[in-house]
Amino acid sequence: MFEKFSLHKGKTESPHHVTKSGRVPEHVAIIMDGNGRWAKKRGLPRIAGHREAMKTIKRITKEADRLGVKVLTLFAFSTENWKRPKAEVEFLMKLPQQFLTTYLTELVEQNVQVQAMGDLSRLPAYTLQAVKSAIERTENNTGLILNFALNYGSHAEIVHAVQNIIQEVSDHHLSLEDVTEQKIAEHMMSPALPDPDLLIRTGGEIRLSNFMLWQLAYTELYFSEEFWPDFNERSLQEAVHVFSARQRRFGGLAEGSEDS
């Protein structure tokens, strides 16, 4: 059973402790949920929540970098999001352009490297151009990797990987014996990145929503009741603090333990 965490339940030590503990996740992935509900709660149109979400991305990127996170992957638009009303989809497609146009200079100054994964071919030209420009302008940066999952779905990613492997076997570039777990991982959309250590989902829902299913096999899961626009630096500190207190066994036993 998934454990559900809320910032309003059972706090222990100050989350600022994580900055001294050395137990900071290398790769944090976030499902940014609750933008529409945040807006509805305030009597605003859904797009107002998405607009506010951009400000949260900026704050969380900066705080993740300060904490020592090396990779931050944000689920920005899923393959299923195309089912939403046309006006909302069109607005969502403009957000990457607006965010990168507004904050790219700051990202460059912060030594952040922008990356993206997903089927980018379906993105509008203006969105794709903004993403490509950000990737090119930050490709030599050596700090935090800010990885946007755009038009991304894990089932599609896995199908695409399997198709490519089958083609390579058919072309005699691979043998069946070469198709290992590592070989499959190399055909995922993020082969150069470590698998996420911590997944955060905001908005109170407890599901993975077709996000990085292969990569999340041993990821620690953290669910917050807060809507994404309300998720702030303190919220991220709390999530990392909870992560730092967990024992990661990867199928084995904790050191000195005989428990299963």
C-alpha positions in Angstrom: 0.0 0.0 0.0 1.2 3.5 -0.8 2.0 5.7 2.1 0.3 9.0 2.0 2.1 12.0 3.4 0.7 15.4 4.3 2.5 18.5 5.5 -0.2 18.8 8.1 0.4 15.4 9.7 3.1 14.2 12.0 6.1 16.5 11.4 9.2 15.4 13.2 12.4 17.3 13.0 12.8 20.5 11.0 13.2 19.7 7.3 16.1 22.1 7.2 18.0 19.1 8.7 18.2 17.6 5.3 20.8 20.2 4.2 23.2 18.8 6.8 22.4 15.1 6.6 23.9 14.2 3.3 20.8 12.2 2.3 19.7 14.3 -0.5 18.2 12.5 -3.5 20.3 12.8 -6.7 17.2 12.7 -9.0 13.8 14.1 -8.0 10.8 13.6 -10.3 7.6 15.5 -9.7 4.0 15.0 -11.0 2.8 18.6 -10.7 -0.9 18.0 -10.0 -3.7 20.2 -8.7 -3.4 23.4 -10.9 -7.0 23.3 -12.0 -8.4 22.6 -8.5 -6.2 25.3 -7.1 -7.9 27.8 -9.5 -11.4 26.4 -8.9 -11.0 26.8 -5.2 -10.3 30.5 -5.8 -13.1 31.0 -8.3 -10.6 31.4 -11.1 -10.4 29.7 -14.6 -8.3 26.6 -14.8 -5.7 28.4 -16.8 -5.0 30.7 -13.9 -3.7 27.6 -12.0 -1.4 26.6 -14.9 0.0 30.2 -15.0 0.7 30.1 -11.3 2.4 26.7 -11.7 5.2 28.4 -13.7 6.1 30.5 -10.7 6.3 27.3 -8.6 8.6 25.6 -11.1 11.0 28.5 -10.8 11.0 28.4 -7.0 11.3 24.6 -6.8 14.1 24.5 -9.4 16.1 27.0 -7.4 15.5 25.2 -4.1 16.3 21.8 -5.5 19.6 23.2 -6.8 20.3 24.7 -3.3 19.6 21.4 -1.6 22.1 19.6 -3.9 19.6 17.7 -6.1 21.4 16.9 -9.4 18.4 16.2 -11.7 14.8 17.5 -11.5 12.3 15.9 -13.8 8.9 17.6 -14.1 5.9 16.0 -15.7 4.7 19.0 -17.7 2.4 17.4 -20.3 1.3 13.8 -20.8 0.2 11.9 -23.8 -3.2 11.7 -22.2 -3.5 15.5 -21.7 -4.5 15.9 -25.3 -8.0 14.8 -24.2 -8.5 18.0 -22.3 -10.6 20.9 -23.8 -8.9 22.4 -26.8 -8.6 25.9 -25.2 -6.8 24.4 -22.2 -4.5 22.3 -24.4 -3.6 25.3 -26.4 -2.8 27.3 -23.3 -0.7 24.4 -21.9 1.3 24.3 -25.1 2.2 28.0 -24.7 3.4 27.5 -21.1 6.9 26.0 -22.0 7.5 28.9 -24.3 6.4 31.5 -21.7 8.4 29.9 -19.0 11.6 29.5 -21.0 11.3 32.9 -22.5 10.8 34.5 -19.1 13.3 32.6 -17.0 15.9 31.2 -19.5 18.4 34.0 -18.6 18.1 33.1 -14.9 18.5 29.4 -15.7 21.7 30.2 -17.6 23.0 32.3 -14.8 22.2 29.5 -12.3 24.2 27.0 -14.5 21.0 24.9 -15.0 21.0 22.6 -18.0 17.6 22.2 -19.7 16.6 18.8 -21.2 13.3 17.3 -22.4 11.9 13.9 -23.0 8.8 12.7 -24.8 7.4 12.7 -28.3 8.3 16.3 -29.1 7.3 15.9 -32.8 3.7 16.6 -31.9 4.4 19.9 -30.1 3.4 23.2 -31.9 6.3 24.8 -33.7 6.6 27.7 -31.3 6.8 25.3 -28.3 9.3 23.1 -29.9 11.5 26.0 -30.9 11.5 27.4 -27.4 12.5 24.0 -26.0 15.2 23.5 -28.5 16.6 27.0 -27.9 16.7 26.4 -24.2 18.4 23.1 -24.6 21.0 24.6 -27.0 21.7 27.7 -24.8 22.2 25.6 -21.7 23.9 22.4 -23.1 27.3 23.4 -21.7 26.0 24.2 -18.2 27.2 21.8 -15.5 24.7 22.4 -12.7 21.3 21.0 -12.0 19.6 19.2 -15.0 16.0 20.5 -15.4 14.3 17.8 -17.4 10.8 18.4 -18.8 8.6 15.5 -19.7 6.6 16.9 -22.6 4.0 14.8 -24.5 5.3 11.9 -22.5 3.7 8.6 -21.5 5.5 5.7 -20.1 3.6 3.0 -22.0 4.4 4.8 -25.3 8.1 5.0 -24.1 8.3 1.3 -23.4 6.5 0.4 -26.7 9.0 2.6 -28.6 11.9 1.0 -26.8 10.7 -2.6 -27.6 10.1 -1.7 -31.2 13.7 -0.3 -31.5 15.1 -3.4 -29.9 13.1 -5.7 -32.1 14.4 -3.8 -35.2 18.0 -4.1 -34.0 17.6 -7.8 -33.5 16.0 -8.1 -36.9 18.9 -6.2 -38.5 21.3 -8.5 -36.7 22.8 -5.7 -34.6 21.6 -7.4 -31.5 21.2 -11.0 -30.5 18.4 -12.2 -28.2 21.0 -12.8 -25.5 21.9 -9.1 -25.7 18.4 -8.0 -24.7 19.1 -7.5 -21.0 17.6 -5.2 -18.4 20.5 -2.8 -19.0 19.9 -2.9 -22.8 16.2 -2.0 -22.3 17.1 0.8 -20.0 19.4 2.2 -22.7 16.4 2.5 -25.0 14.3 4.5 -22.6 14.0 8.3 -23.2 16.3 9.2 -20.3 19.3 6.7 -20.6 21.9 9.3 -19.6 20.0 10.2 -16.3 20.0 8.1 -13.1 16.7 6.7 -12.2 14.7 8.9 -9.8 15.5 8.5 -6.1 12.4 10.3 -5.1 9.0 10.8 -6.8 6.8 13.6 -5.5 3.1 13.9 -6.5 1.2 17.0 -5.4 -2.6 17.5 -5.3 -3.6 14.6 -3.0 -3.9 11.8 -5.6 -2.1 8.5 -5.1 -1.2 7.1 -8.5 1.7 7.2 -11.0 -0.4 8.3 -14.0 1.8 6.5 -16.6 4.9 8.4 -15.5 8.4 6.8 -15.8 7.1 3.3 -14.9 10.3 1.6 -15.8 12.5 4.1 -14.1 10.5 4.2 -10.9 10.9 0.5 -10.0 12.8 1.3 -6.7 12.0 5.0 -6.3 10.8 6.3 -3.0 7.2 7.7 -3.3 6.0 10.9 -1.6 2.4 12.2 -1.9 1.5 15.7 -0.8 -2.0 17.1 -0.2 -0.9 20.5 -1.5 -1.9 21.6 -4.9 1.2 22.3 -7.1 0.8 26.2 -7.0 1.0 26.0 -3.2 4.0 23.7 -3.1 7.0 25.8 -2.0 10.5 25.6 -0.8 9.4 24.3 2.7 7.3 21.7 1.0 10.3 20.4 -1.0 12.5 20.4 2.2 9.9 18.3 4.0 9.7 15.8 1.1 13.5 15.5 1.0 13.6 15.2 4.8 11.2 12.2 4.7 13.3 10.7 2.0 16.5 11.1 4.1 14.9 9.1 6.9 14.0 6.1 4.8 16.0 2.9 4.4 16.5 2.0 0.8 16.9 -1.8 0.5 16.5 -2.4 -3.3 15.1 -5.9 -2.5 17.8 -6.7 0.1 17.9 -6.2 3.9 18.8 -3.1 5.8 22.3 -3.2 7.3 22.3 -5.3 10.5 18.7 -6.4 10.0 17.2 -9.9 9.7 13.7 -8.7 8.9 12.2 -9.3 5.5 
